Amino acid sequence: MPDYKDLQSKHDPNDPDPWFATLVDLSIPIDPAVKRAWLIDTSRKSRQYLLPVARPFFRLAIGVIQVLKIITPKRWHAVESLHRAIVFGMTRFVSPEGNWLIMRHFHLGAEIQQFLRINLKLKDMPELNFMRFERIEELGVDAFVKHDMNLFNFVIYLNQELRREGRKIEPPETFDYSMITDGDFPIKDIPTGKWNVIDLLTAIEAYTPVFQFFLTDSEFWRASNSLQLDETIANYYAQILNDPLPMLLVNNKHPMIALNIQKAGFRLVLHGIATEMLHAYLVEKKRATEKSSSV
């Protein structure tokens, strides 16, 4: 893959590199470091050779587990074991770029929700545990499950508060961007061992049946369909910013229609990219506001 620092001399018009075209494209808001990490991760051999072979087995496992949960009366629920398995896989097998993107996602989600809470002035909205982690080991016993629950609780609390106050989402007189980080997050000790070579998409596809196995059927359904709240959050942002662009950045749509859980892994990747784009857009707005105020 081309070096991001050399954007001019790597192009061969007779043999254009598709990764390079994506790298230099400026049509969507996204952190350049994130785009480069994503493209490096996507170009790994595991994505090219392992995923096409393994993905059918991962999705078959989802179907088998679903059948087992239908015919087995026992209620399977082992959130702590689930997170131990995830942390084990991340520290030993997932690529450095993939792990970095996963860890970023918790910070981004916290800031995106805080922006709405603060700028809508939802003073009586119940507190949520906005999770920020510096090391993989801090993911603990429920970070991923809690992340999904936070999203549903945020939507419920926000709309309950708006209903109580009898108002809609509207732009404030001035925006507060103080919670939006313009720069690096404090993420440390990303593993770089010789076995940390599995790209993020392959890892997520592998983790999906693991999620399903350790959670109850309703918990896994909730986690899978939380991805469709991307459109809900984007709609909030389109209203508060008076700009349709946040809606255009979303591919997980129609939160009132439950989608096939077989594609939950792929939709999780879409969720991550949409979150990155929305946060990058907020960074752009923050910079523009700071620039105009300094003139």
Backbone hydrogen bonds, N-H to C=O, Kabsch-Sander energy under -0.5 kcal/mol:
donor,donor_aa,acceptor,acceptor_aa,energy
6,D,3,D,-1.8
7,L,5,K,-0.5
15,D,12,D,-1.9
21,A,17,D,-2.1
22,T,18,P,-1.8
23,L,19,W,-2.3
24,V,20,F,-2.2
25,D,21,A,-1.0
30,I,28,I,-0.6
35,K,31,D,-2.5
36,R,32,P,-2.4
37,A,33,A,-2.3
38,W,34,V,-2.6
39,L,35,K,-2.5
40,I,36,R,-2.6
41,D,37,A,-2.4
42,T,38,W,-2.7
43,S,39,L,-1.6
44,R,41,D,-1.4
47,R,44,R,-0.6
48,Q,44,R,-1.5
49,Y,45,K,-3.3
50,L,45,K,-0.9
51,L,46,S,-2.6
53,V,49,Y,-0.6
53,V,50,L,-0.5
54,A,50,L,-2.8
55,R,51,L,-3.0
57,F,54,A,-0.7
58,F,54,A,-2.2
59,R,55,R,-2.4
60,L,56,P,-1.9
61,A,57,F,-2.2
62,I,58,F,-1.4
63,G,59,R,-1.6
64,V,60,L,-2.5
65,I,61,A,-2.8
66,Q,62,I,-2.1
67,V,63,G,-2.0
68,L,64,V,-2.5
69,K,65,I,-2.2
70,I,66,Q,-1.3
71,I,67,V,-2.1
72,T,68,L,-1.7
76,W,74,K,-0.9
78,A,214,F,-3.0
82,L,78,A,-2.1
83,H,79,V,-2.2
84,R,80,E,-2.1
85,A,81,S,-2.1
86,I,82,L,-2.1
87,V,83,H,-2.7
88,F,84,R,-2.2
89,G,85,A,-2.2
90,M,86,I,-2.7
91,T,87,V,-2.5
92,R,88,F,-1.4
93,F,89,G,-2.6
94,V,89,G,-1.6
95,S,198,I,-2.6
99,N,95,S,-2.6
100,W,96,P,-2.3
101,L,97,E,-2.2
102,I,98,G,-2.1
103,M,99,N,-2.5
104,R,100,W,-2.2
105,H,101,L,-1.5
106,F,102,I,-0.8
106,F,103,M,-0.5
107,H,103,M,-0.9
108,L,104,R,-2.5
109,G,105,H,-2.6
110,A,106,F,-1.8
111,E,107,H,-2.1
112,I,108,L,-2.6
113,Q,109,G,-2.0
114,Q,110,A,-2.2
115,F,111,E,-2.2
116,L,112,I,-1.2
117,R,113,Q,-2.3
118,I,114,Q,-2.7
119,N,115,F,-2.4
120,L,116,L,-2.0
121,K,118,I,-0.8
122,L,117,R,-2.1
123,K,121,K,-1.6
125,M,122,L,-1.1
130,F,128,L,-1.5
131,M,129,N,-0.8
138,E,135,R,-1.5
139,L,136,I,-2.1
140,G,137,E,-0.9
142,D,139,L,-0.6
143,A,139,L,-1.4
146,K,142,D,-3.1
147,H,143,A,-1.9
148,D,144,F,-1.5
149,M,145,V,-2.2
150,N,146,K,-2.8
151,L,147,H,-1.4
152,F,148,D,-1.8
153,N,149,M,-2.9
154,F,150,N,-2.6
155,V,151,L,-2.0
156,I,152,F,-2.4
157,Y,153,N,-3.1
158,L,154,F,-2.7
159,N,155,V,-2.0
160,Q,156,I,-2.2
161,E,157,Y,-2.3
162,L,158,L,-2.2
163,R,159,N,-2.3
164,R,160,Q,-2.3
165,E,161,E,-2.0
166,G,162,L,-0.8
166,G,163,R,-0.5
167,R,162,L,-2.0
170,E,168,K,-0.6
177,Y,175,F,-0.6
180,I,177,Y,-1.7
181,T,179,M,-0.6
183,G,181,T,-0.8
187,I,185,F,-2.4
188,K,134,E,-3.3
188,K,186,P,-0.5
196,N,193,G,-1.4
197,V,93,F,-0.9
197,V,195,W,-2.1
198,I,93,F,-2.7
199,D,197,V,-0.5
203,A,199,D,-2.3
204,I,200,L,-2.7
205,E,201,L,-2.3
206,A,202,T,-2.0
207,Y,203,A,-2.3
208,T,204,I,-1.6
210,V,206,A,-0.7
211,F,207,Y,-2.8
212,Q,208,T,-2.2
213,F,209,P,-2.3
214,F,210,V,-2.0
215,L,211,F,-1.4
220,F,216,T,-2.5
221,W,217,D,-2.3
222,R,218,S,-2.3
223,A,219,E,-2.4
224,S,220,F,-2.6
225,N,221,W,-2.5
226,S,222,R,-1.1
227,L,224,S,-0.9
228,Q,225,N,-0.8
229,L,226,S,-1.4
230,D,227,L,-1.5
231,E,228,Q,-1.1
231,E,252,N,-0.8
232,T,228,Q,-0.6
233,I,229,L,-2.8
234,A,230,D,-2.5
235,N,231,E,-2.1
236,Y,232,T,-2.0
237,Y,233,I,-2.1
238,A,234,A,-2.5
239,Q,235,N,-1.8
240,I,236,Y,-2.7
241,L,237,Y,-2.5
242,N,238,A,-0.5
243,D,238,A,-1.6
247,M,244,P,-1.0
248,L,244,P,-1.2
248,L,245,L,-0.7
249,L,245,L,-1.0
249,L,246,P,-0.5
250,V,247,M,-1.1
253,K,251,N,-1.0
257,I,254,H,-1.9
258,A,256,M,-0.6
263,K,260,N,-1.2
264,A,261,I,-1.6
267,R,263,K,-2.2
268,L,264,A,-1.8
269,V,265,G,-1.4
270,L,266,F,-1.8
271,H,267,R,-2.2
272,G,268,L,-2.1
273,I,269,V,-2.3
274,A,270,L,-2.6
275,T,271,H,-2.2
276,E,272,G,-2.1
277,M,273,I,-2.4
278,L,274,A,-2.4
279,H,275,T,-2.3
280,A,276,E,-2.4
281,Y,277,M,-2.1
282,L,278,L,-1.9
283,V,279,H,-2.1
284,E,280,A,-2.1
285,K,281,Y,-2.2
286,K,282,L,-2.5
287,R,283,V,-2.5
288,A,284,E,-2.3
289,T,285,K,-2.3
290,E,286,K,-2.4
291,K,287,R,-2.4
292,S,288,A,-2.3
293,S,289,T,-1.9
294,S,290,E,-1.1
295,V,291,K,-0.6
295,V,292,S,-0.5
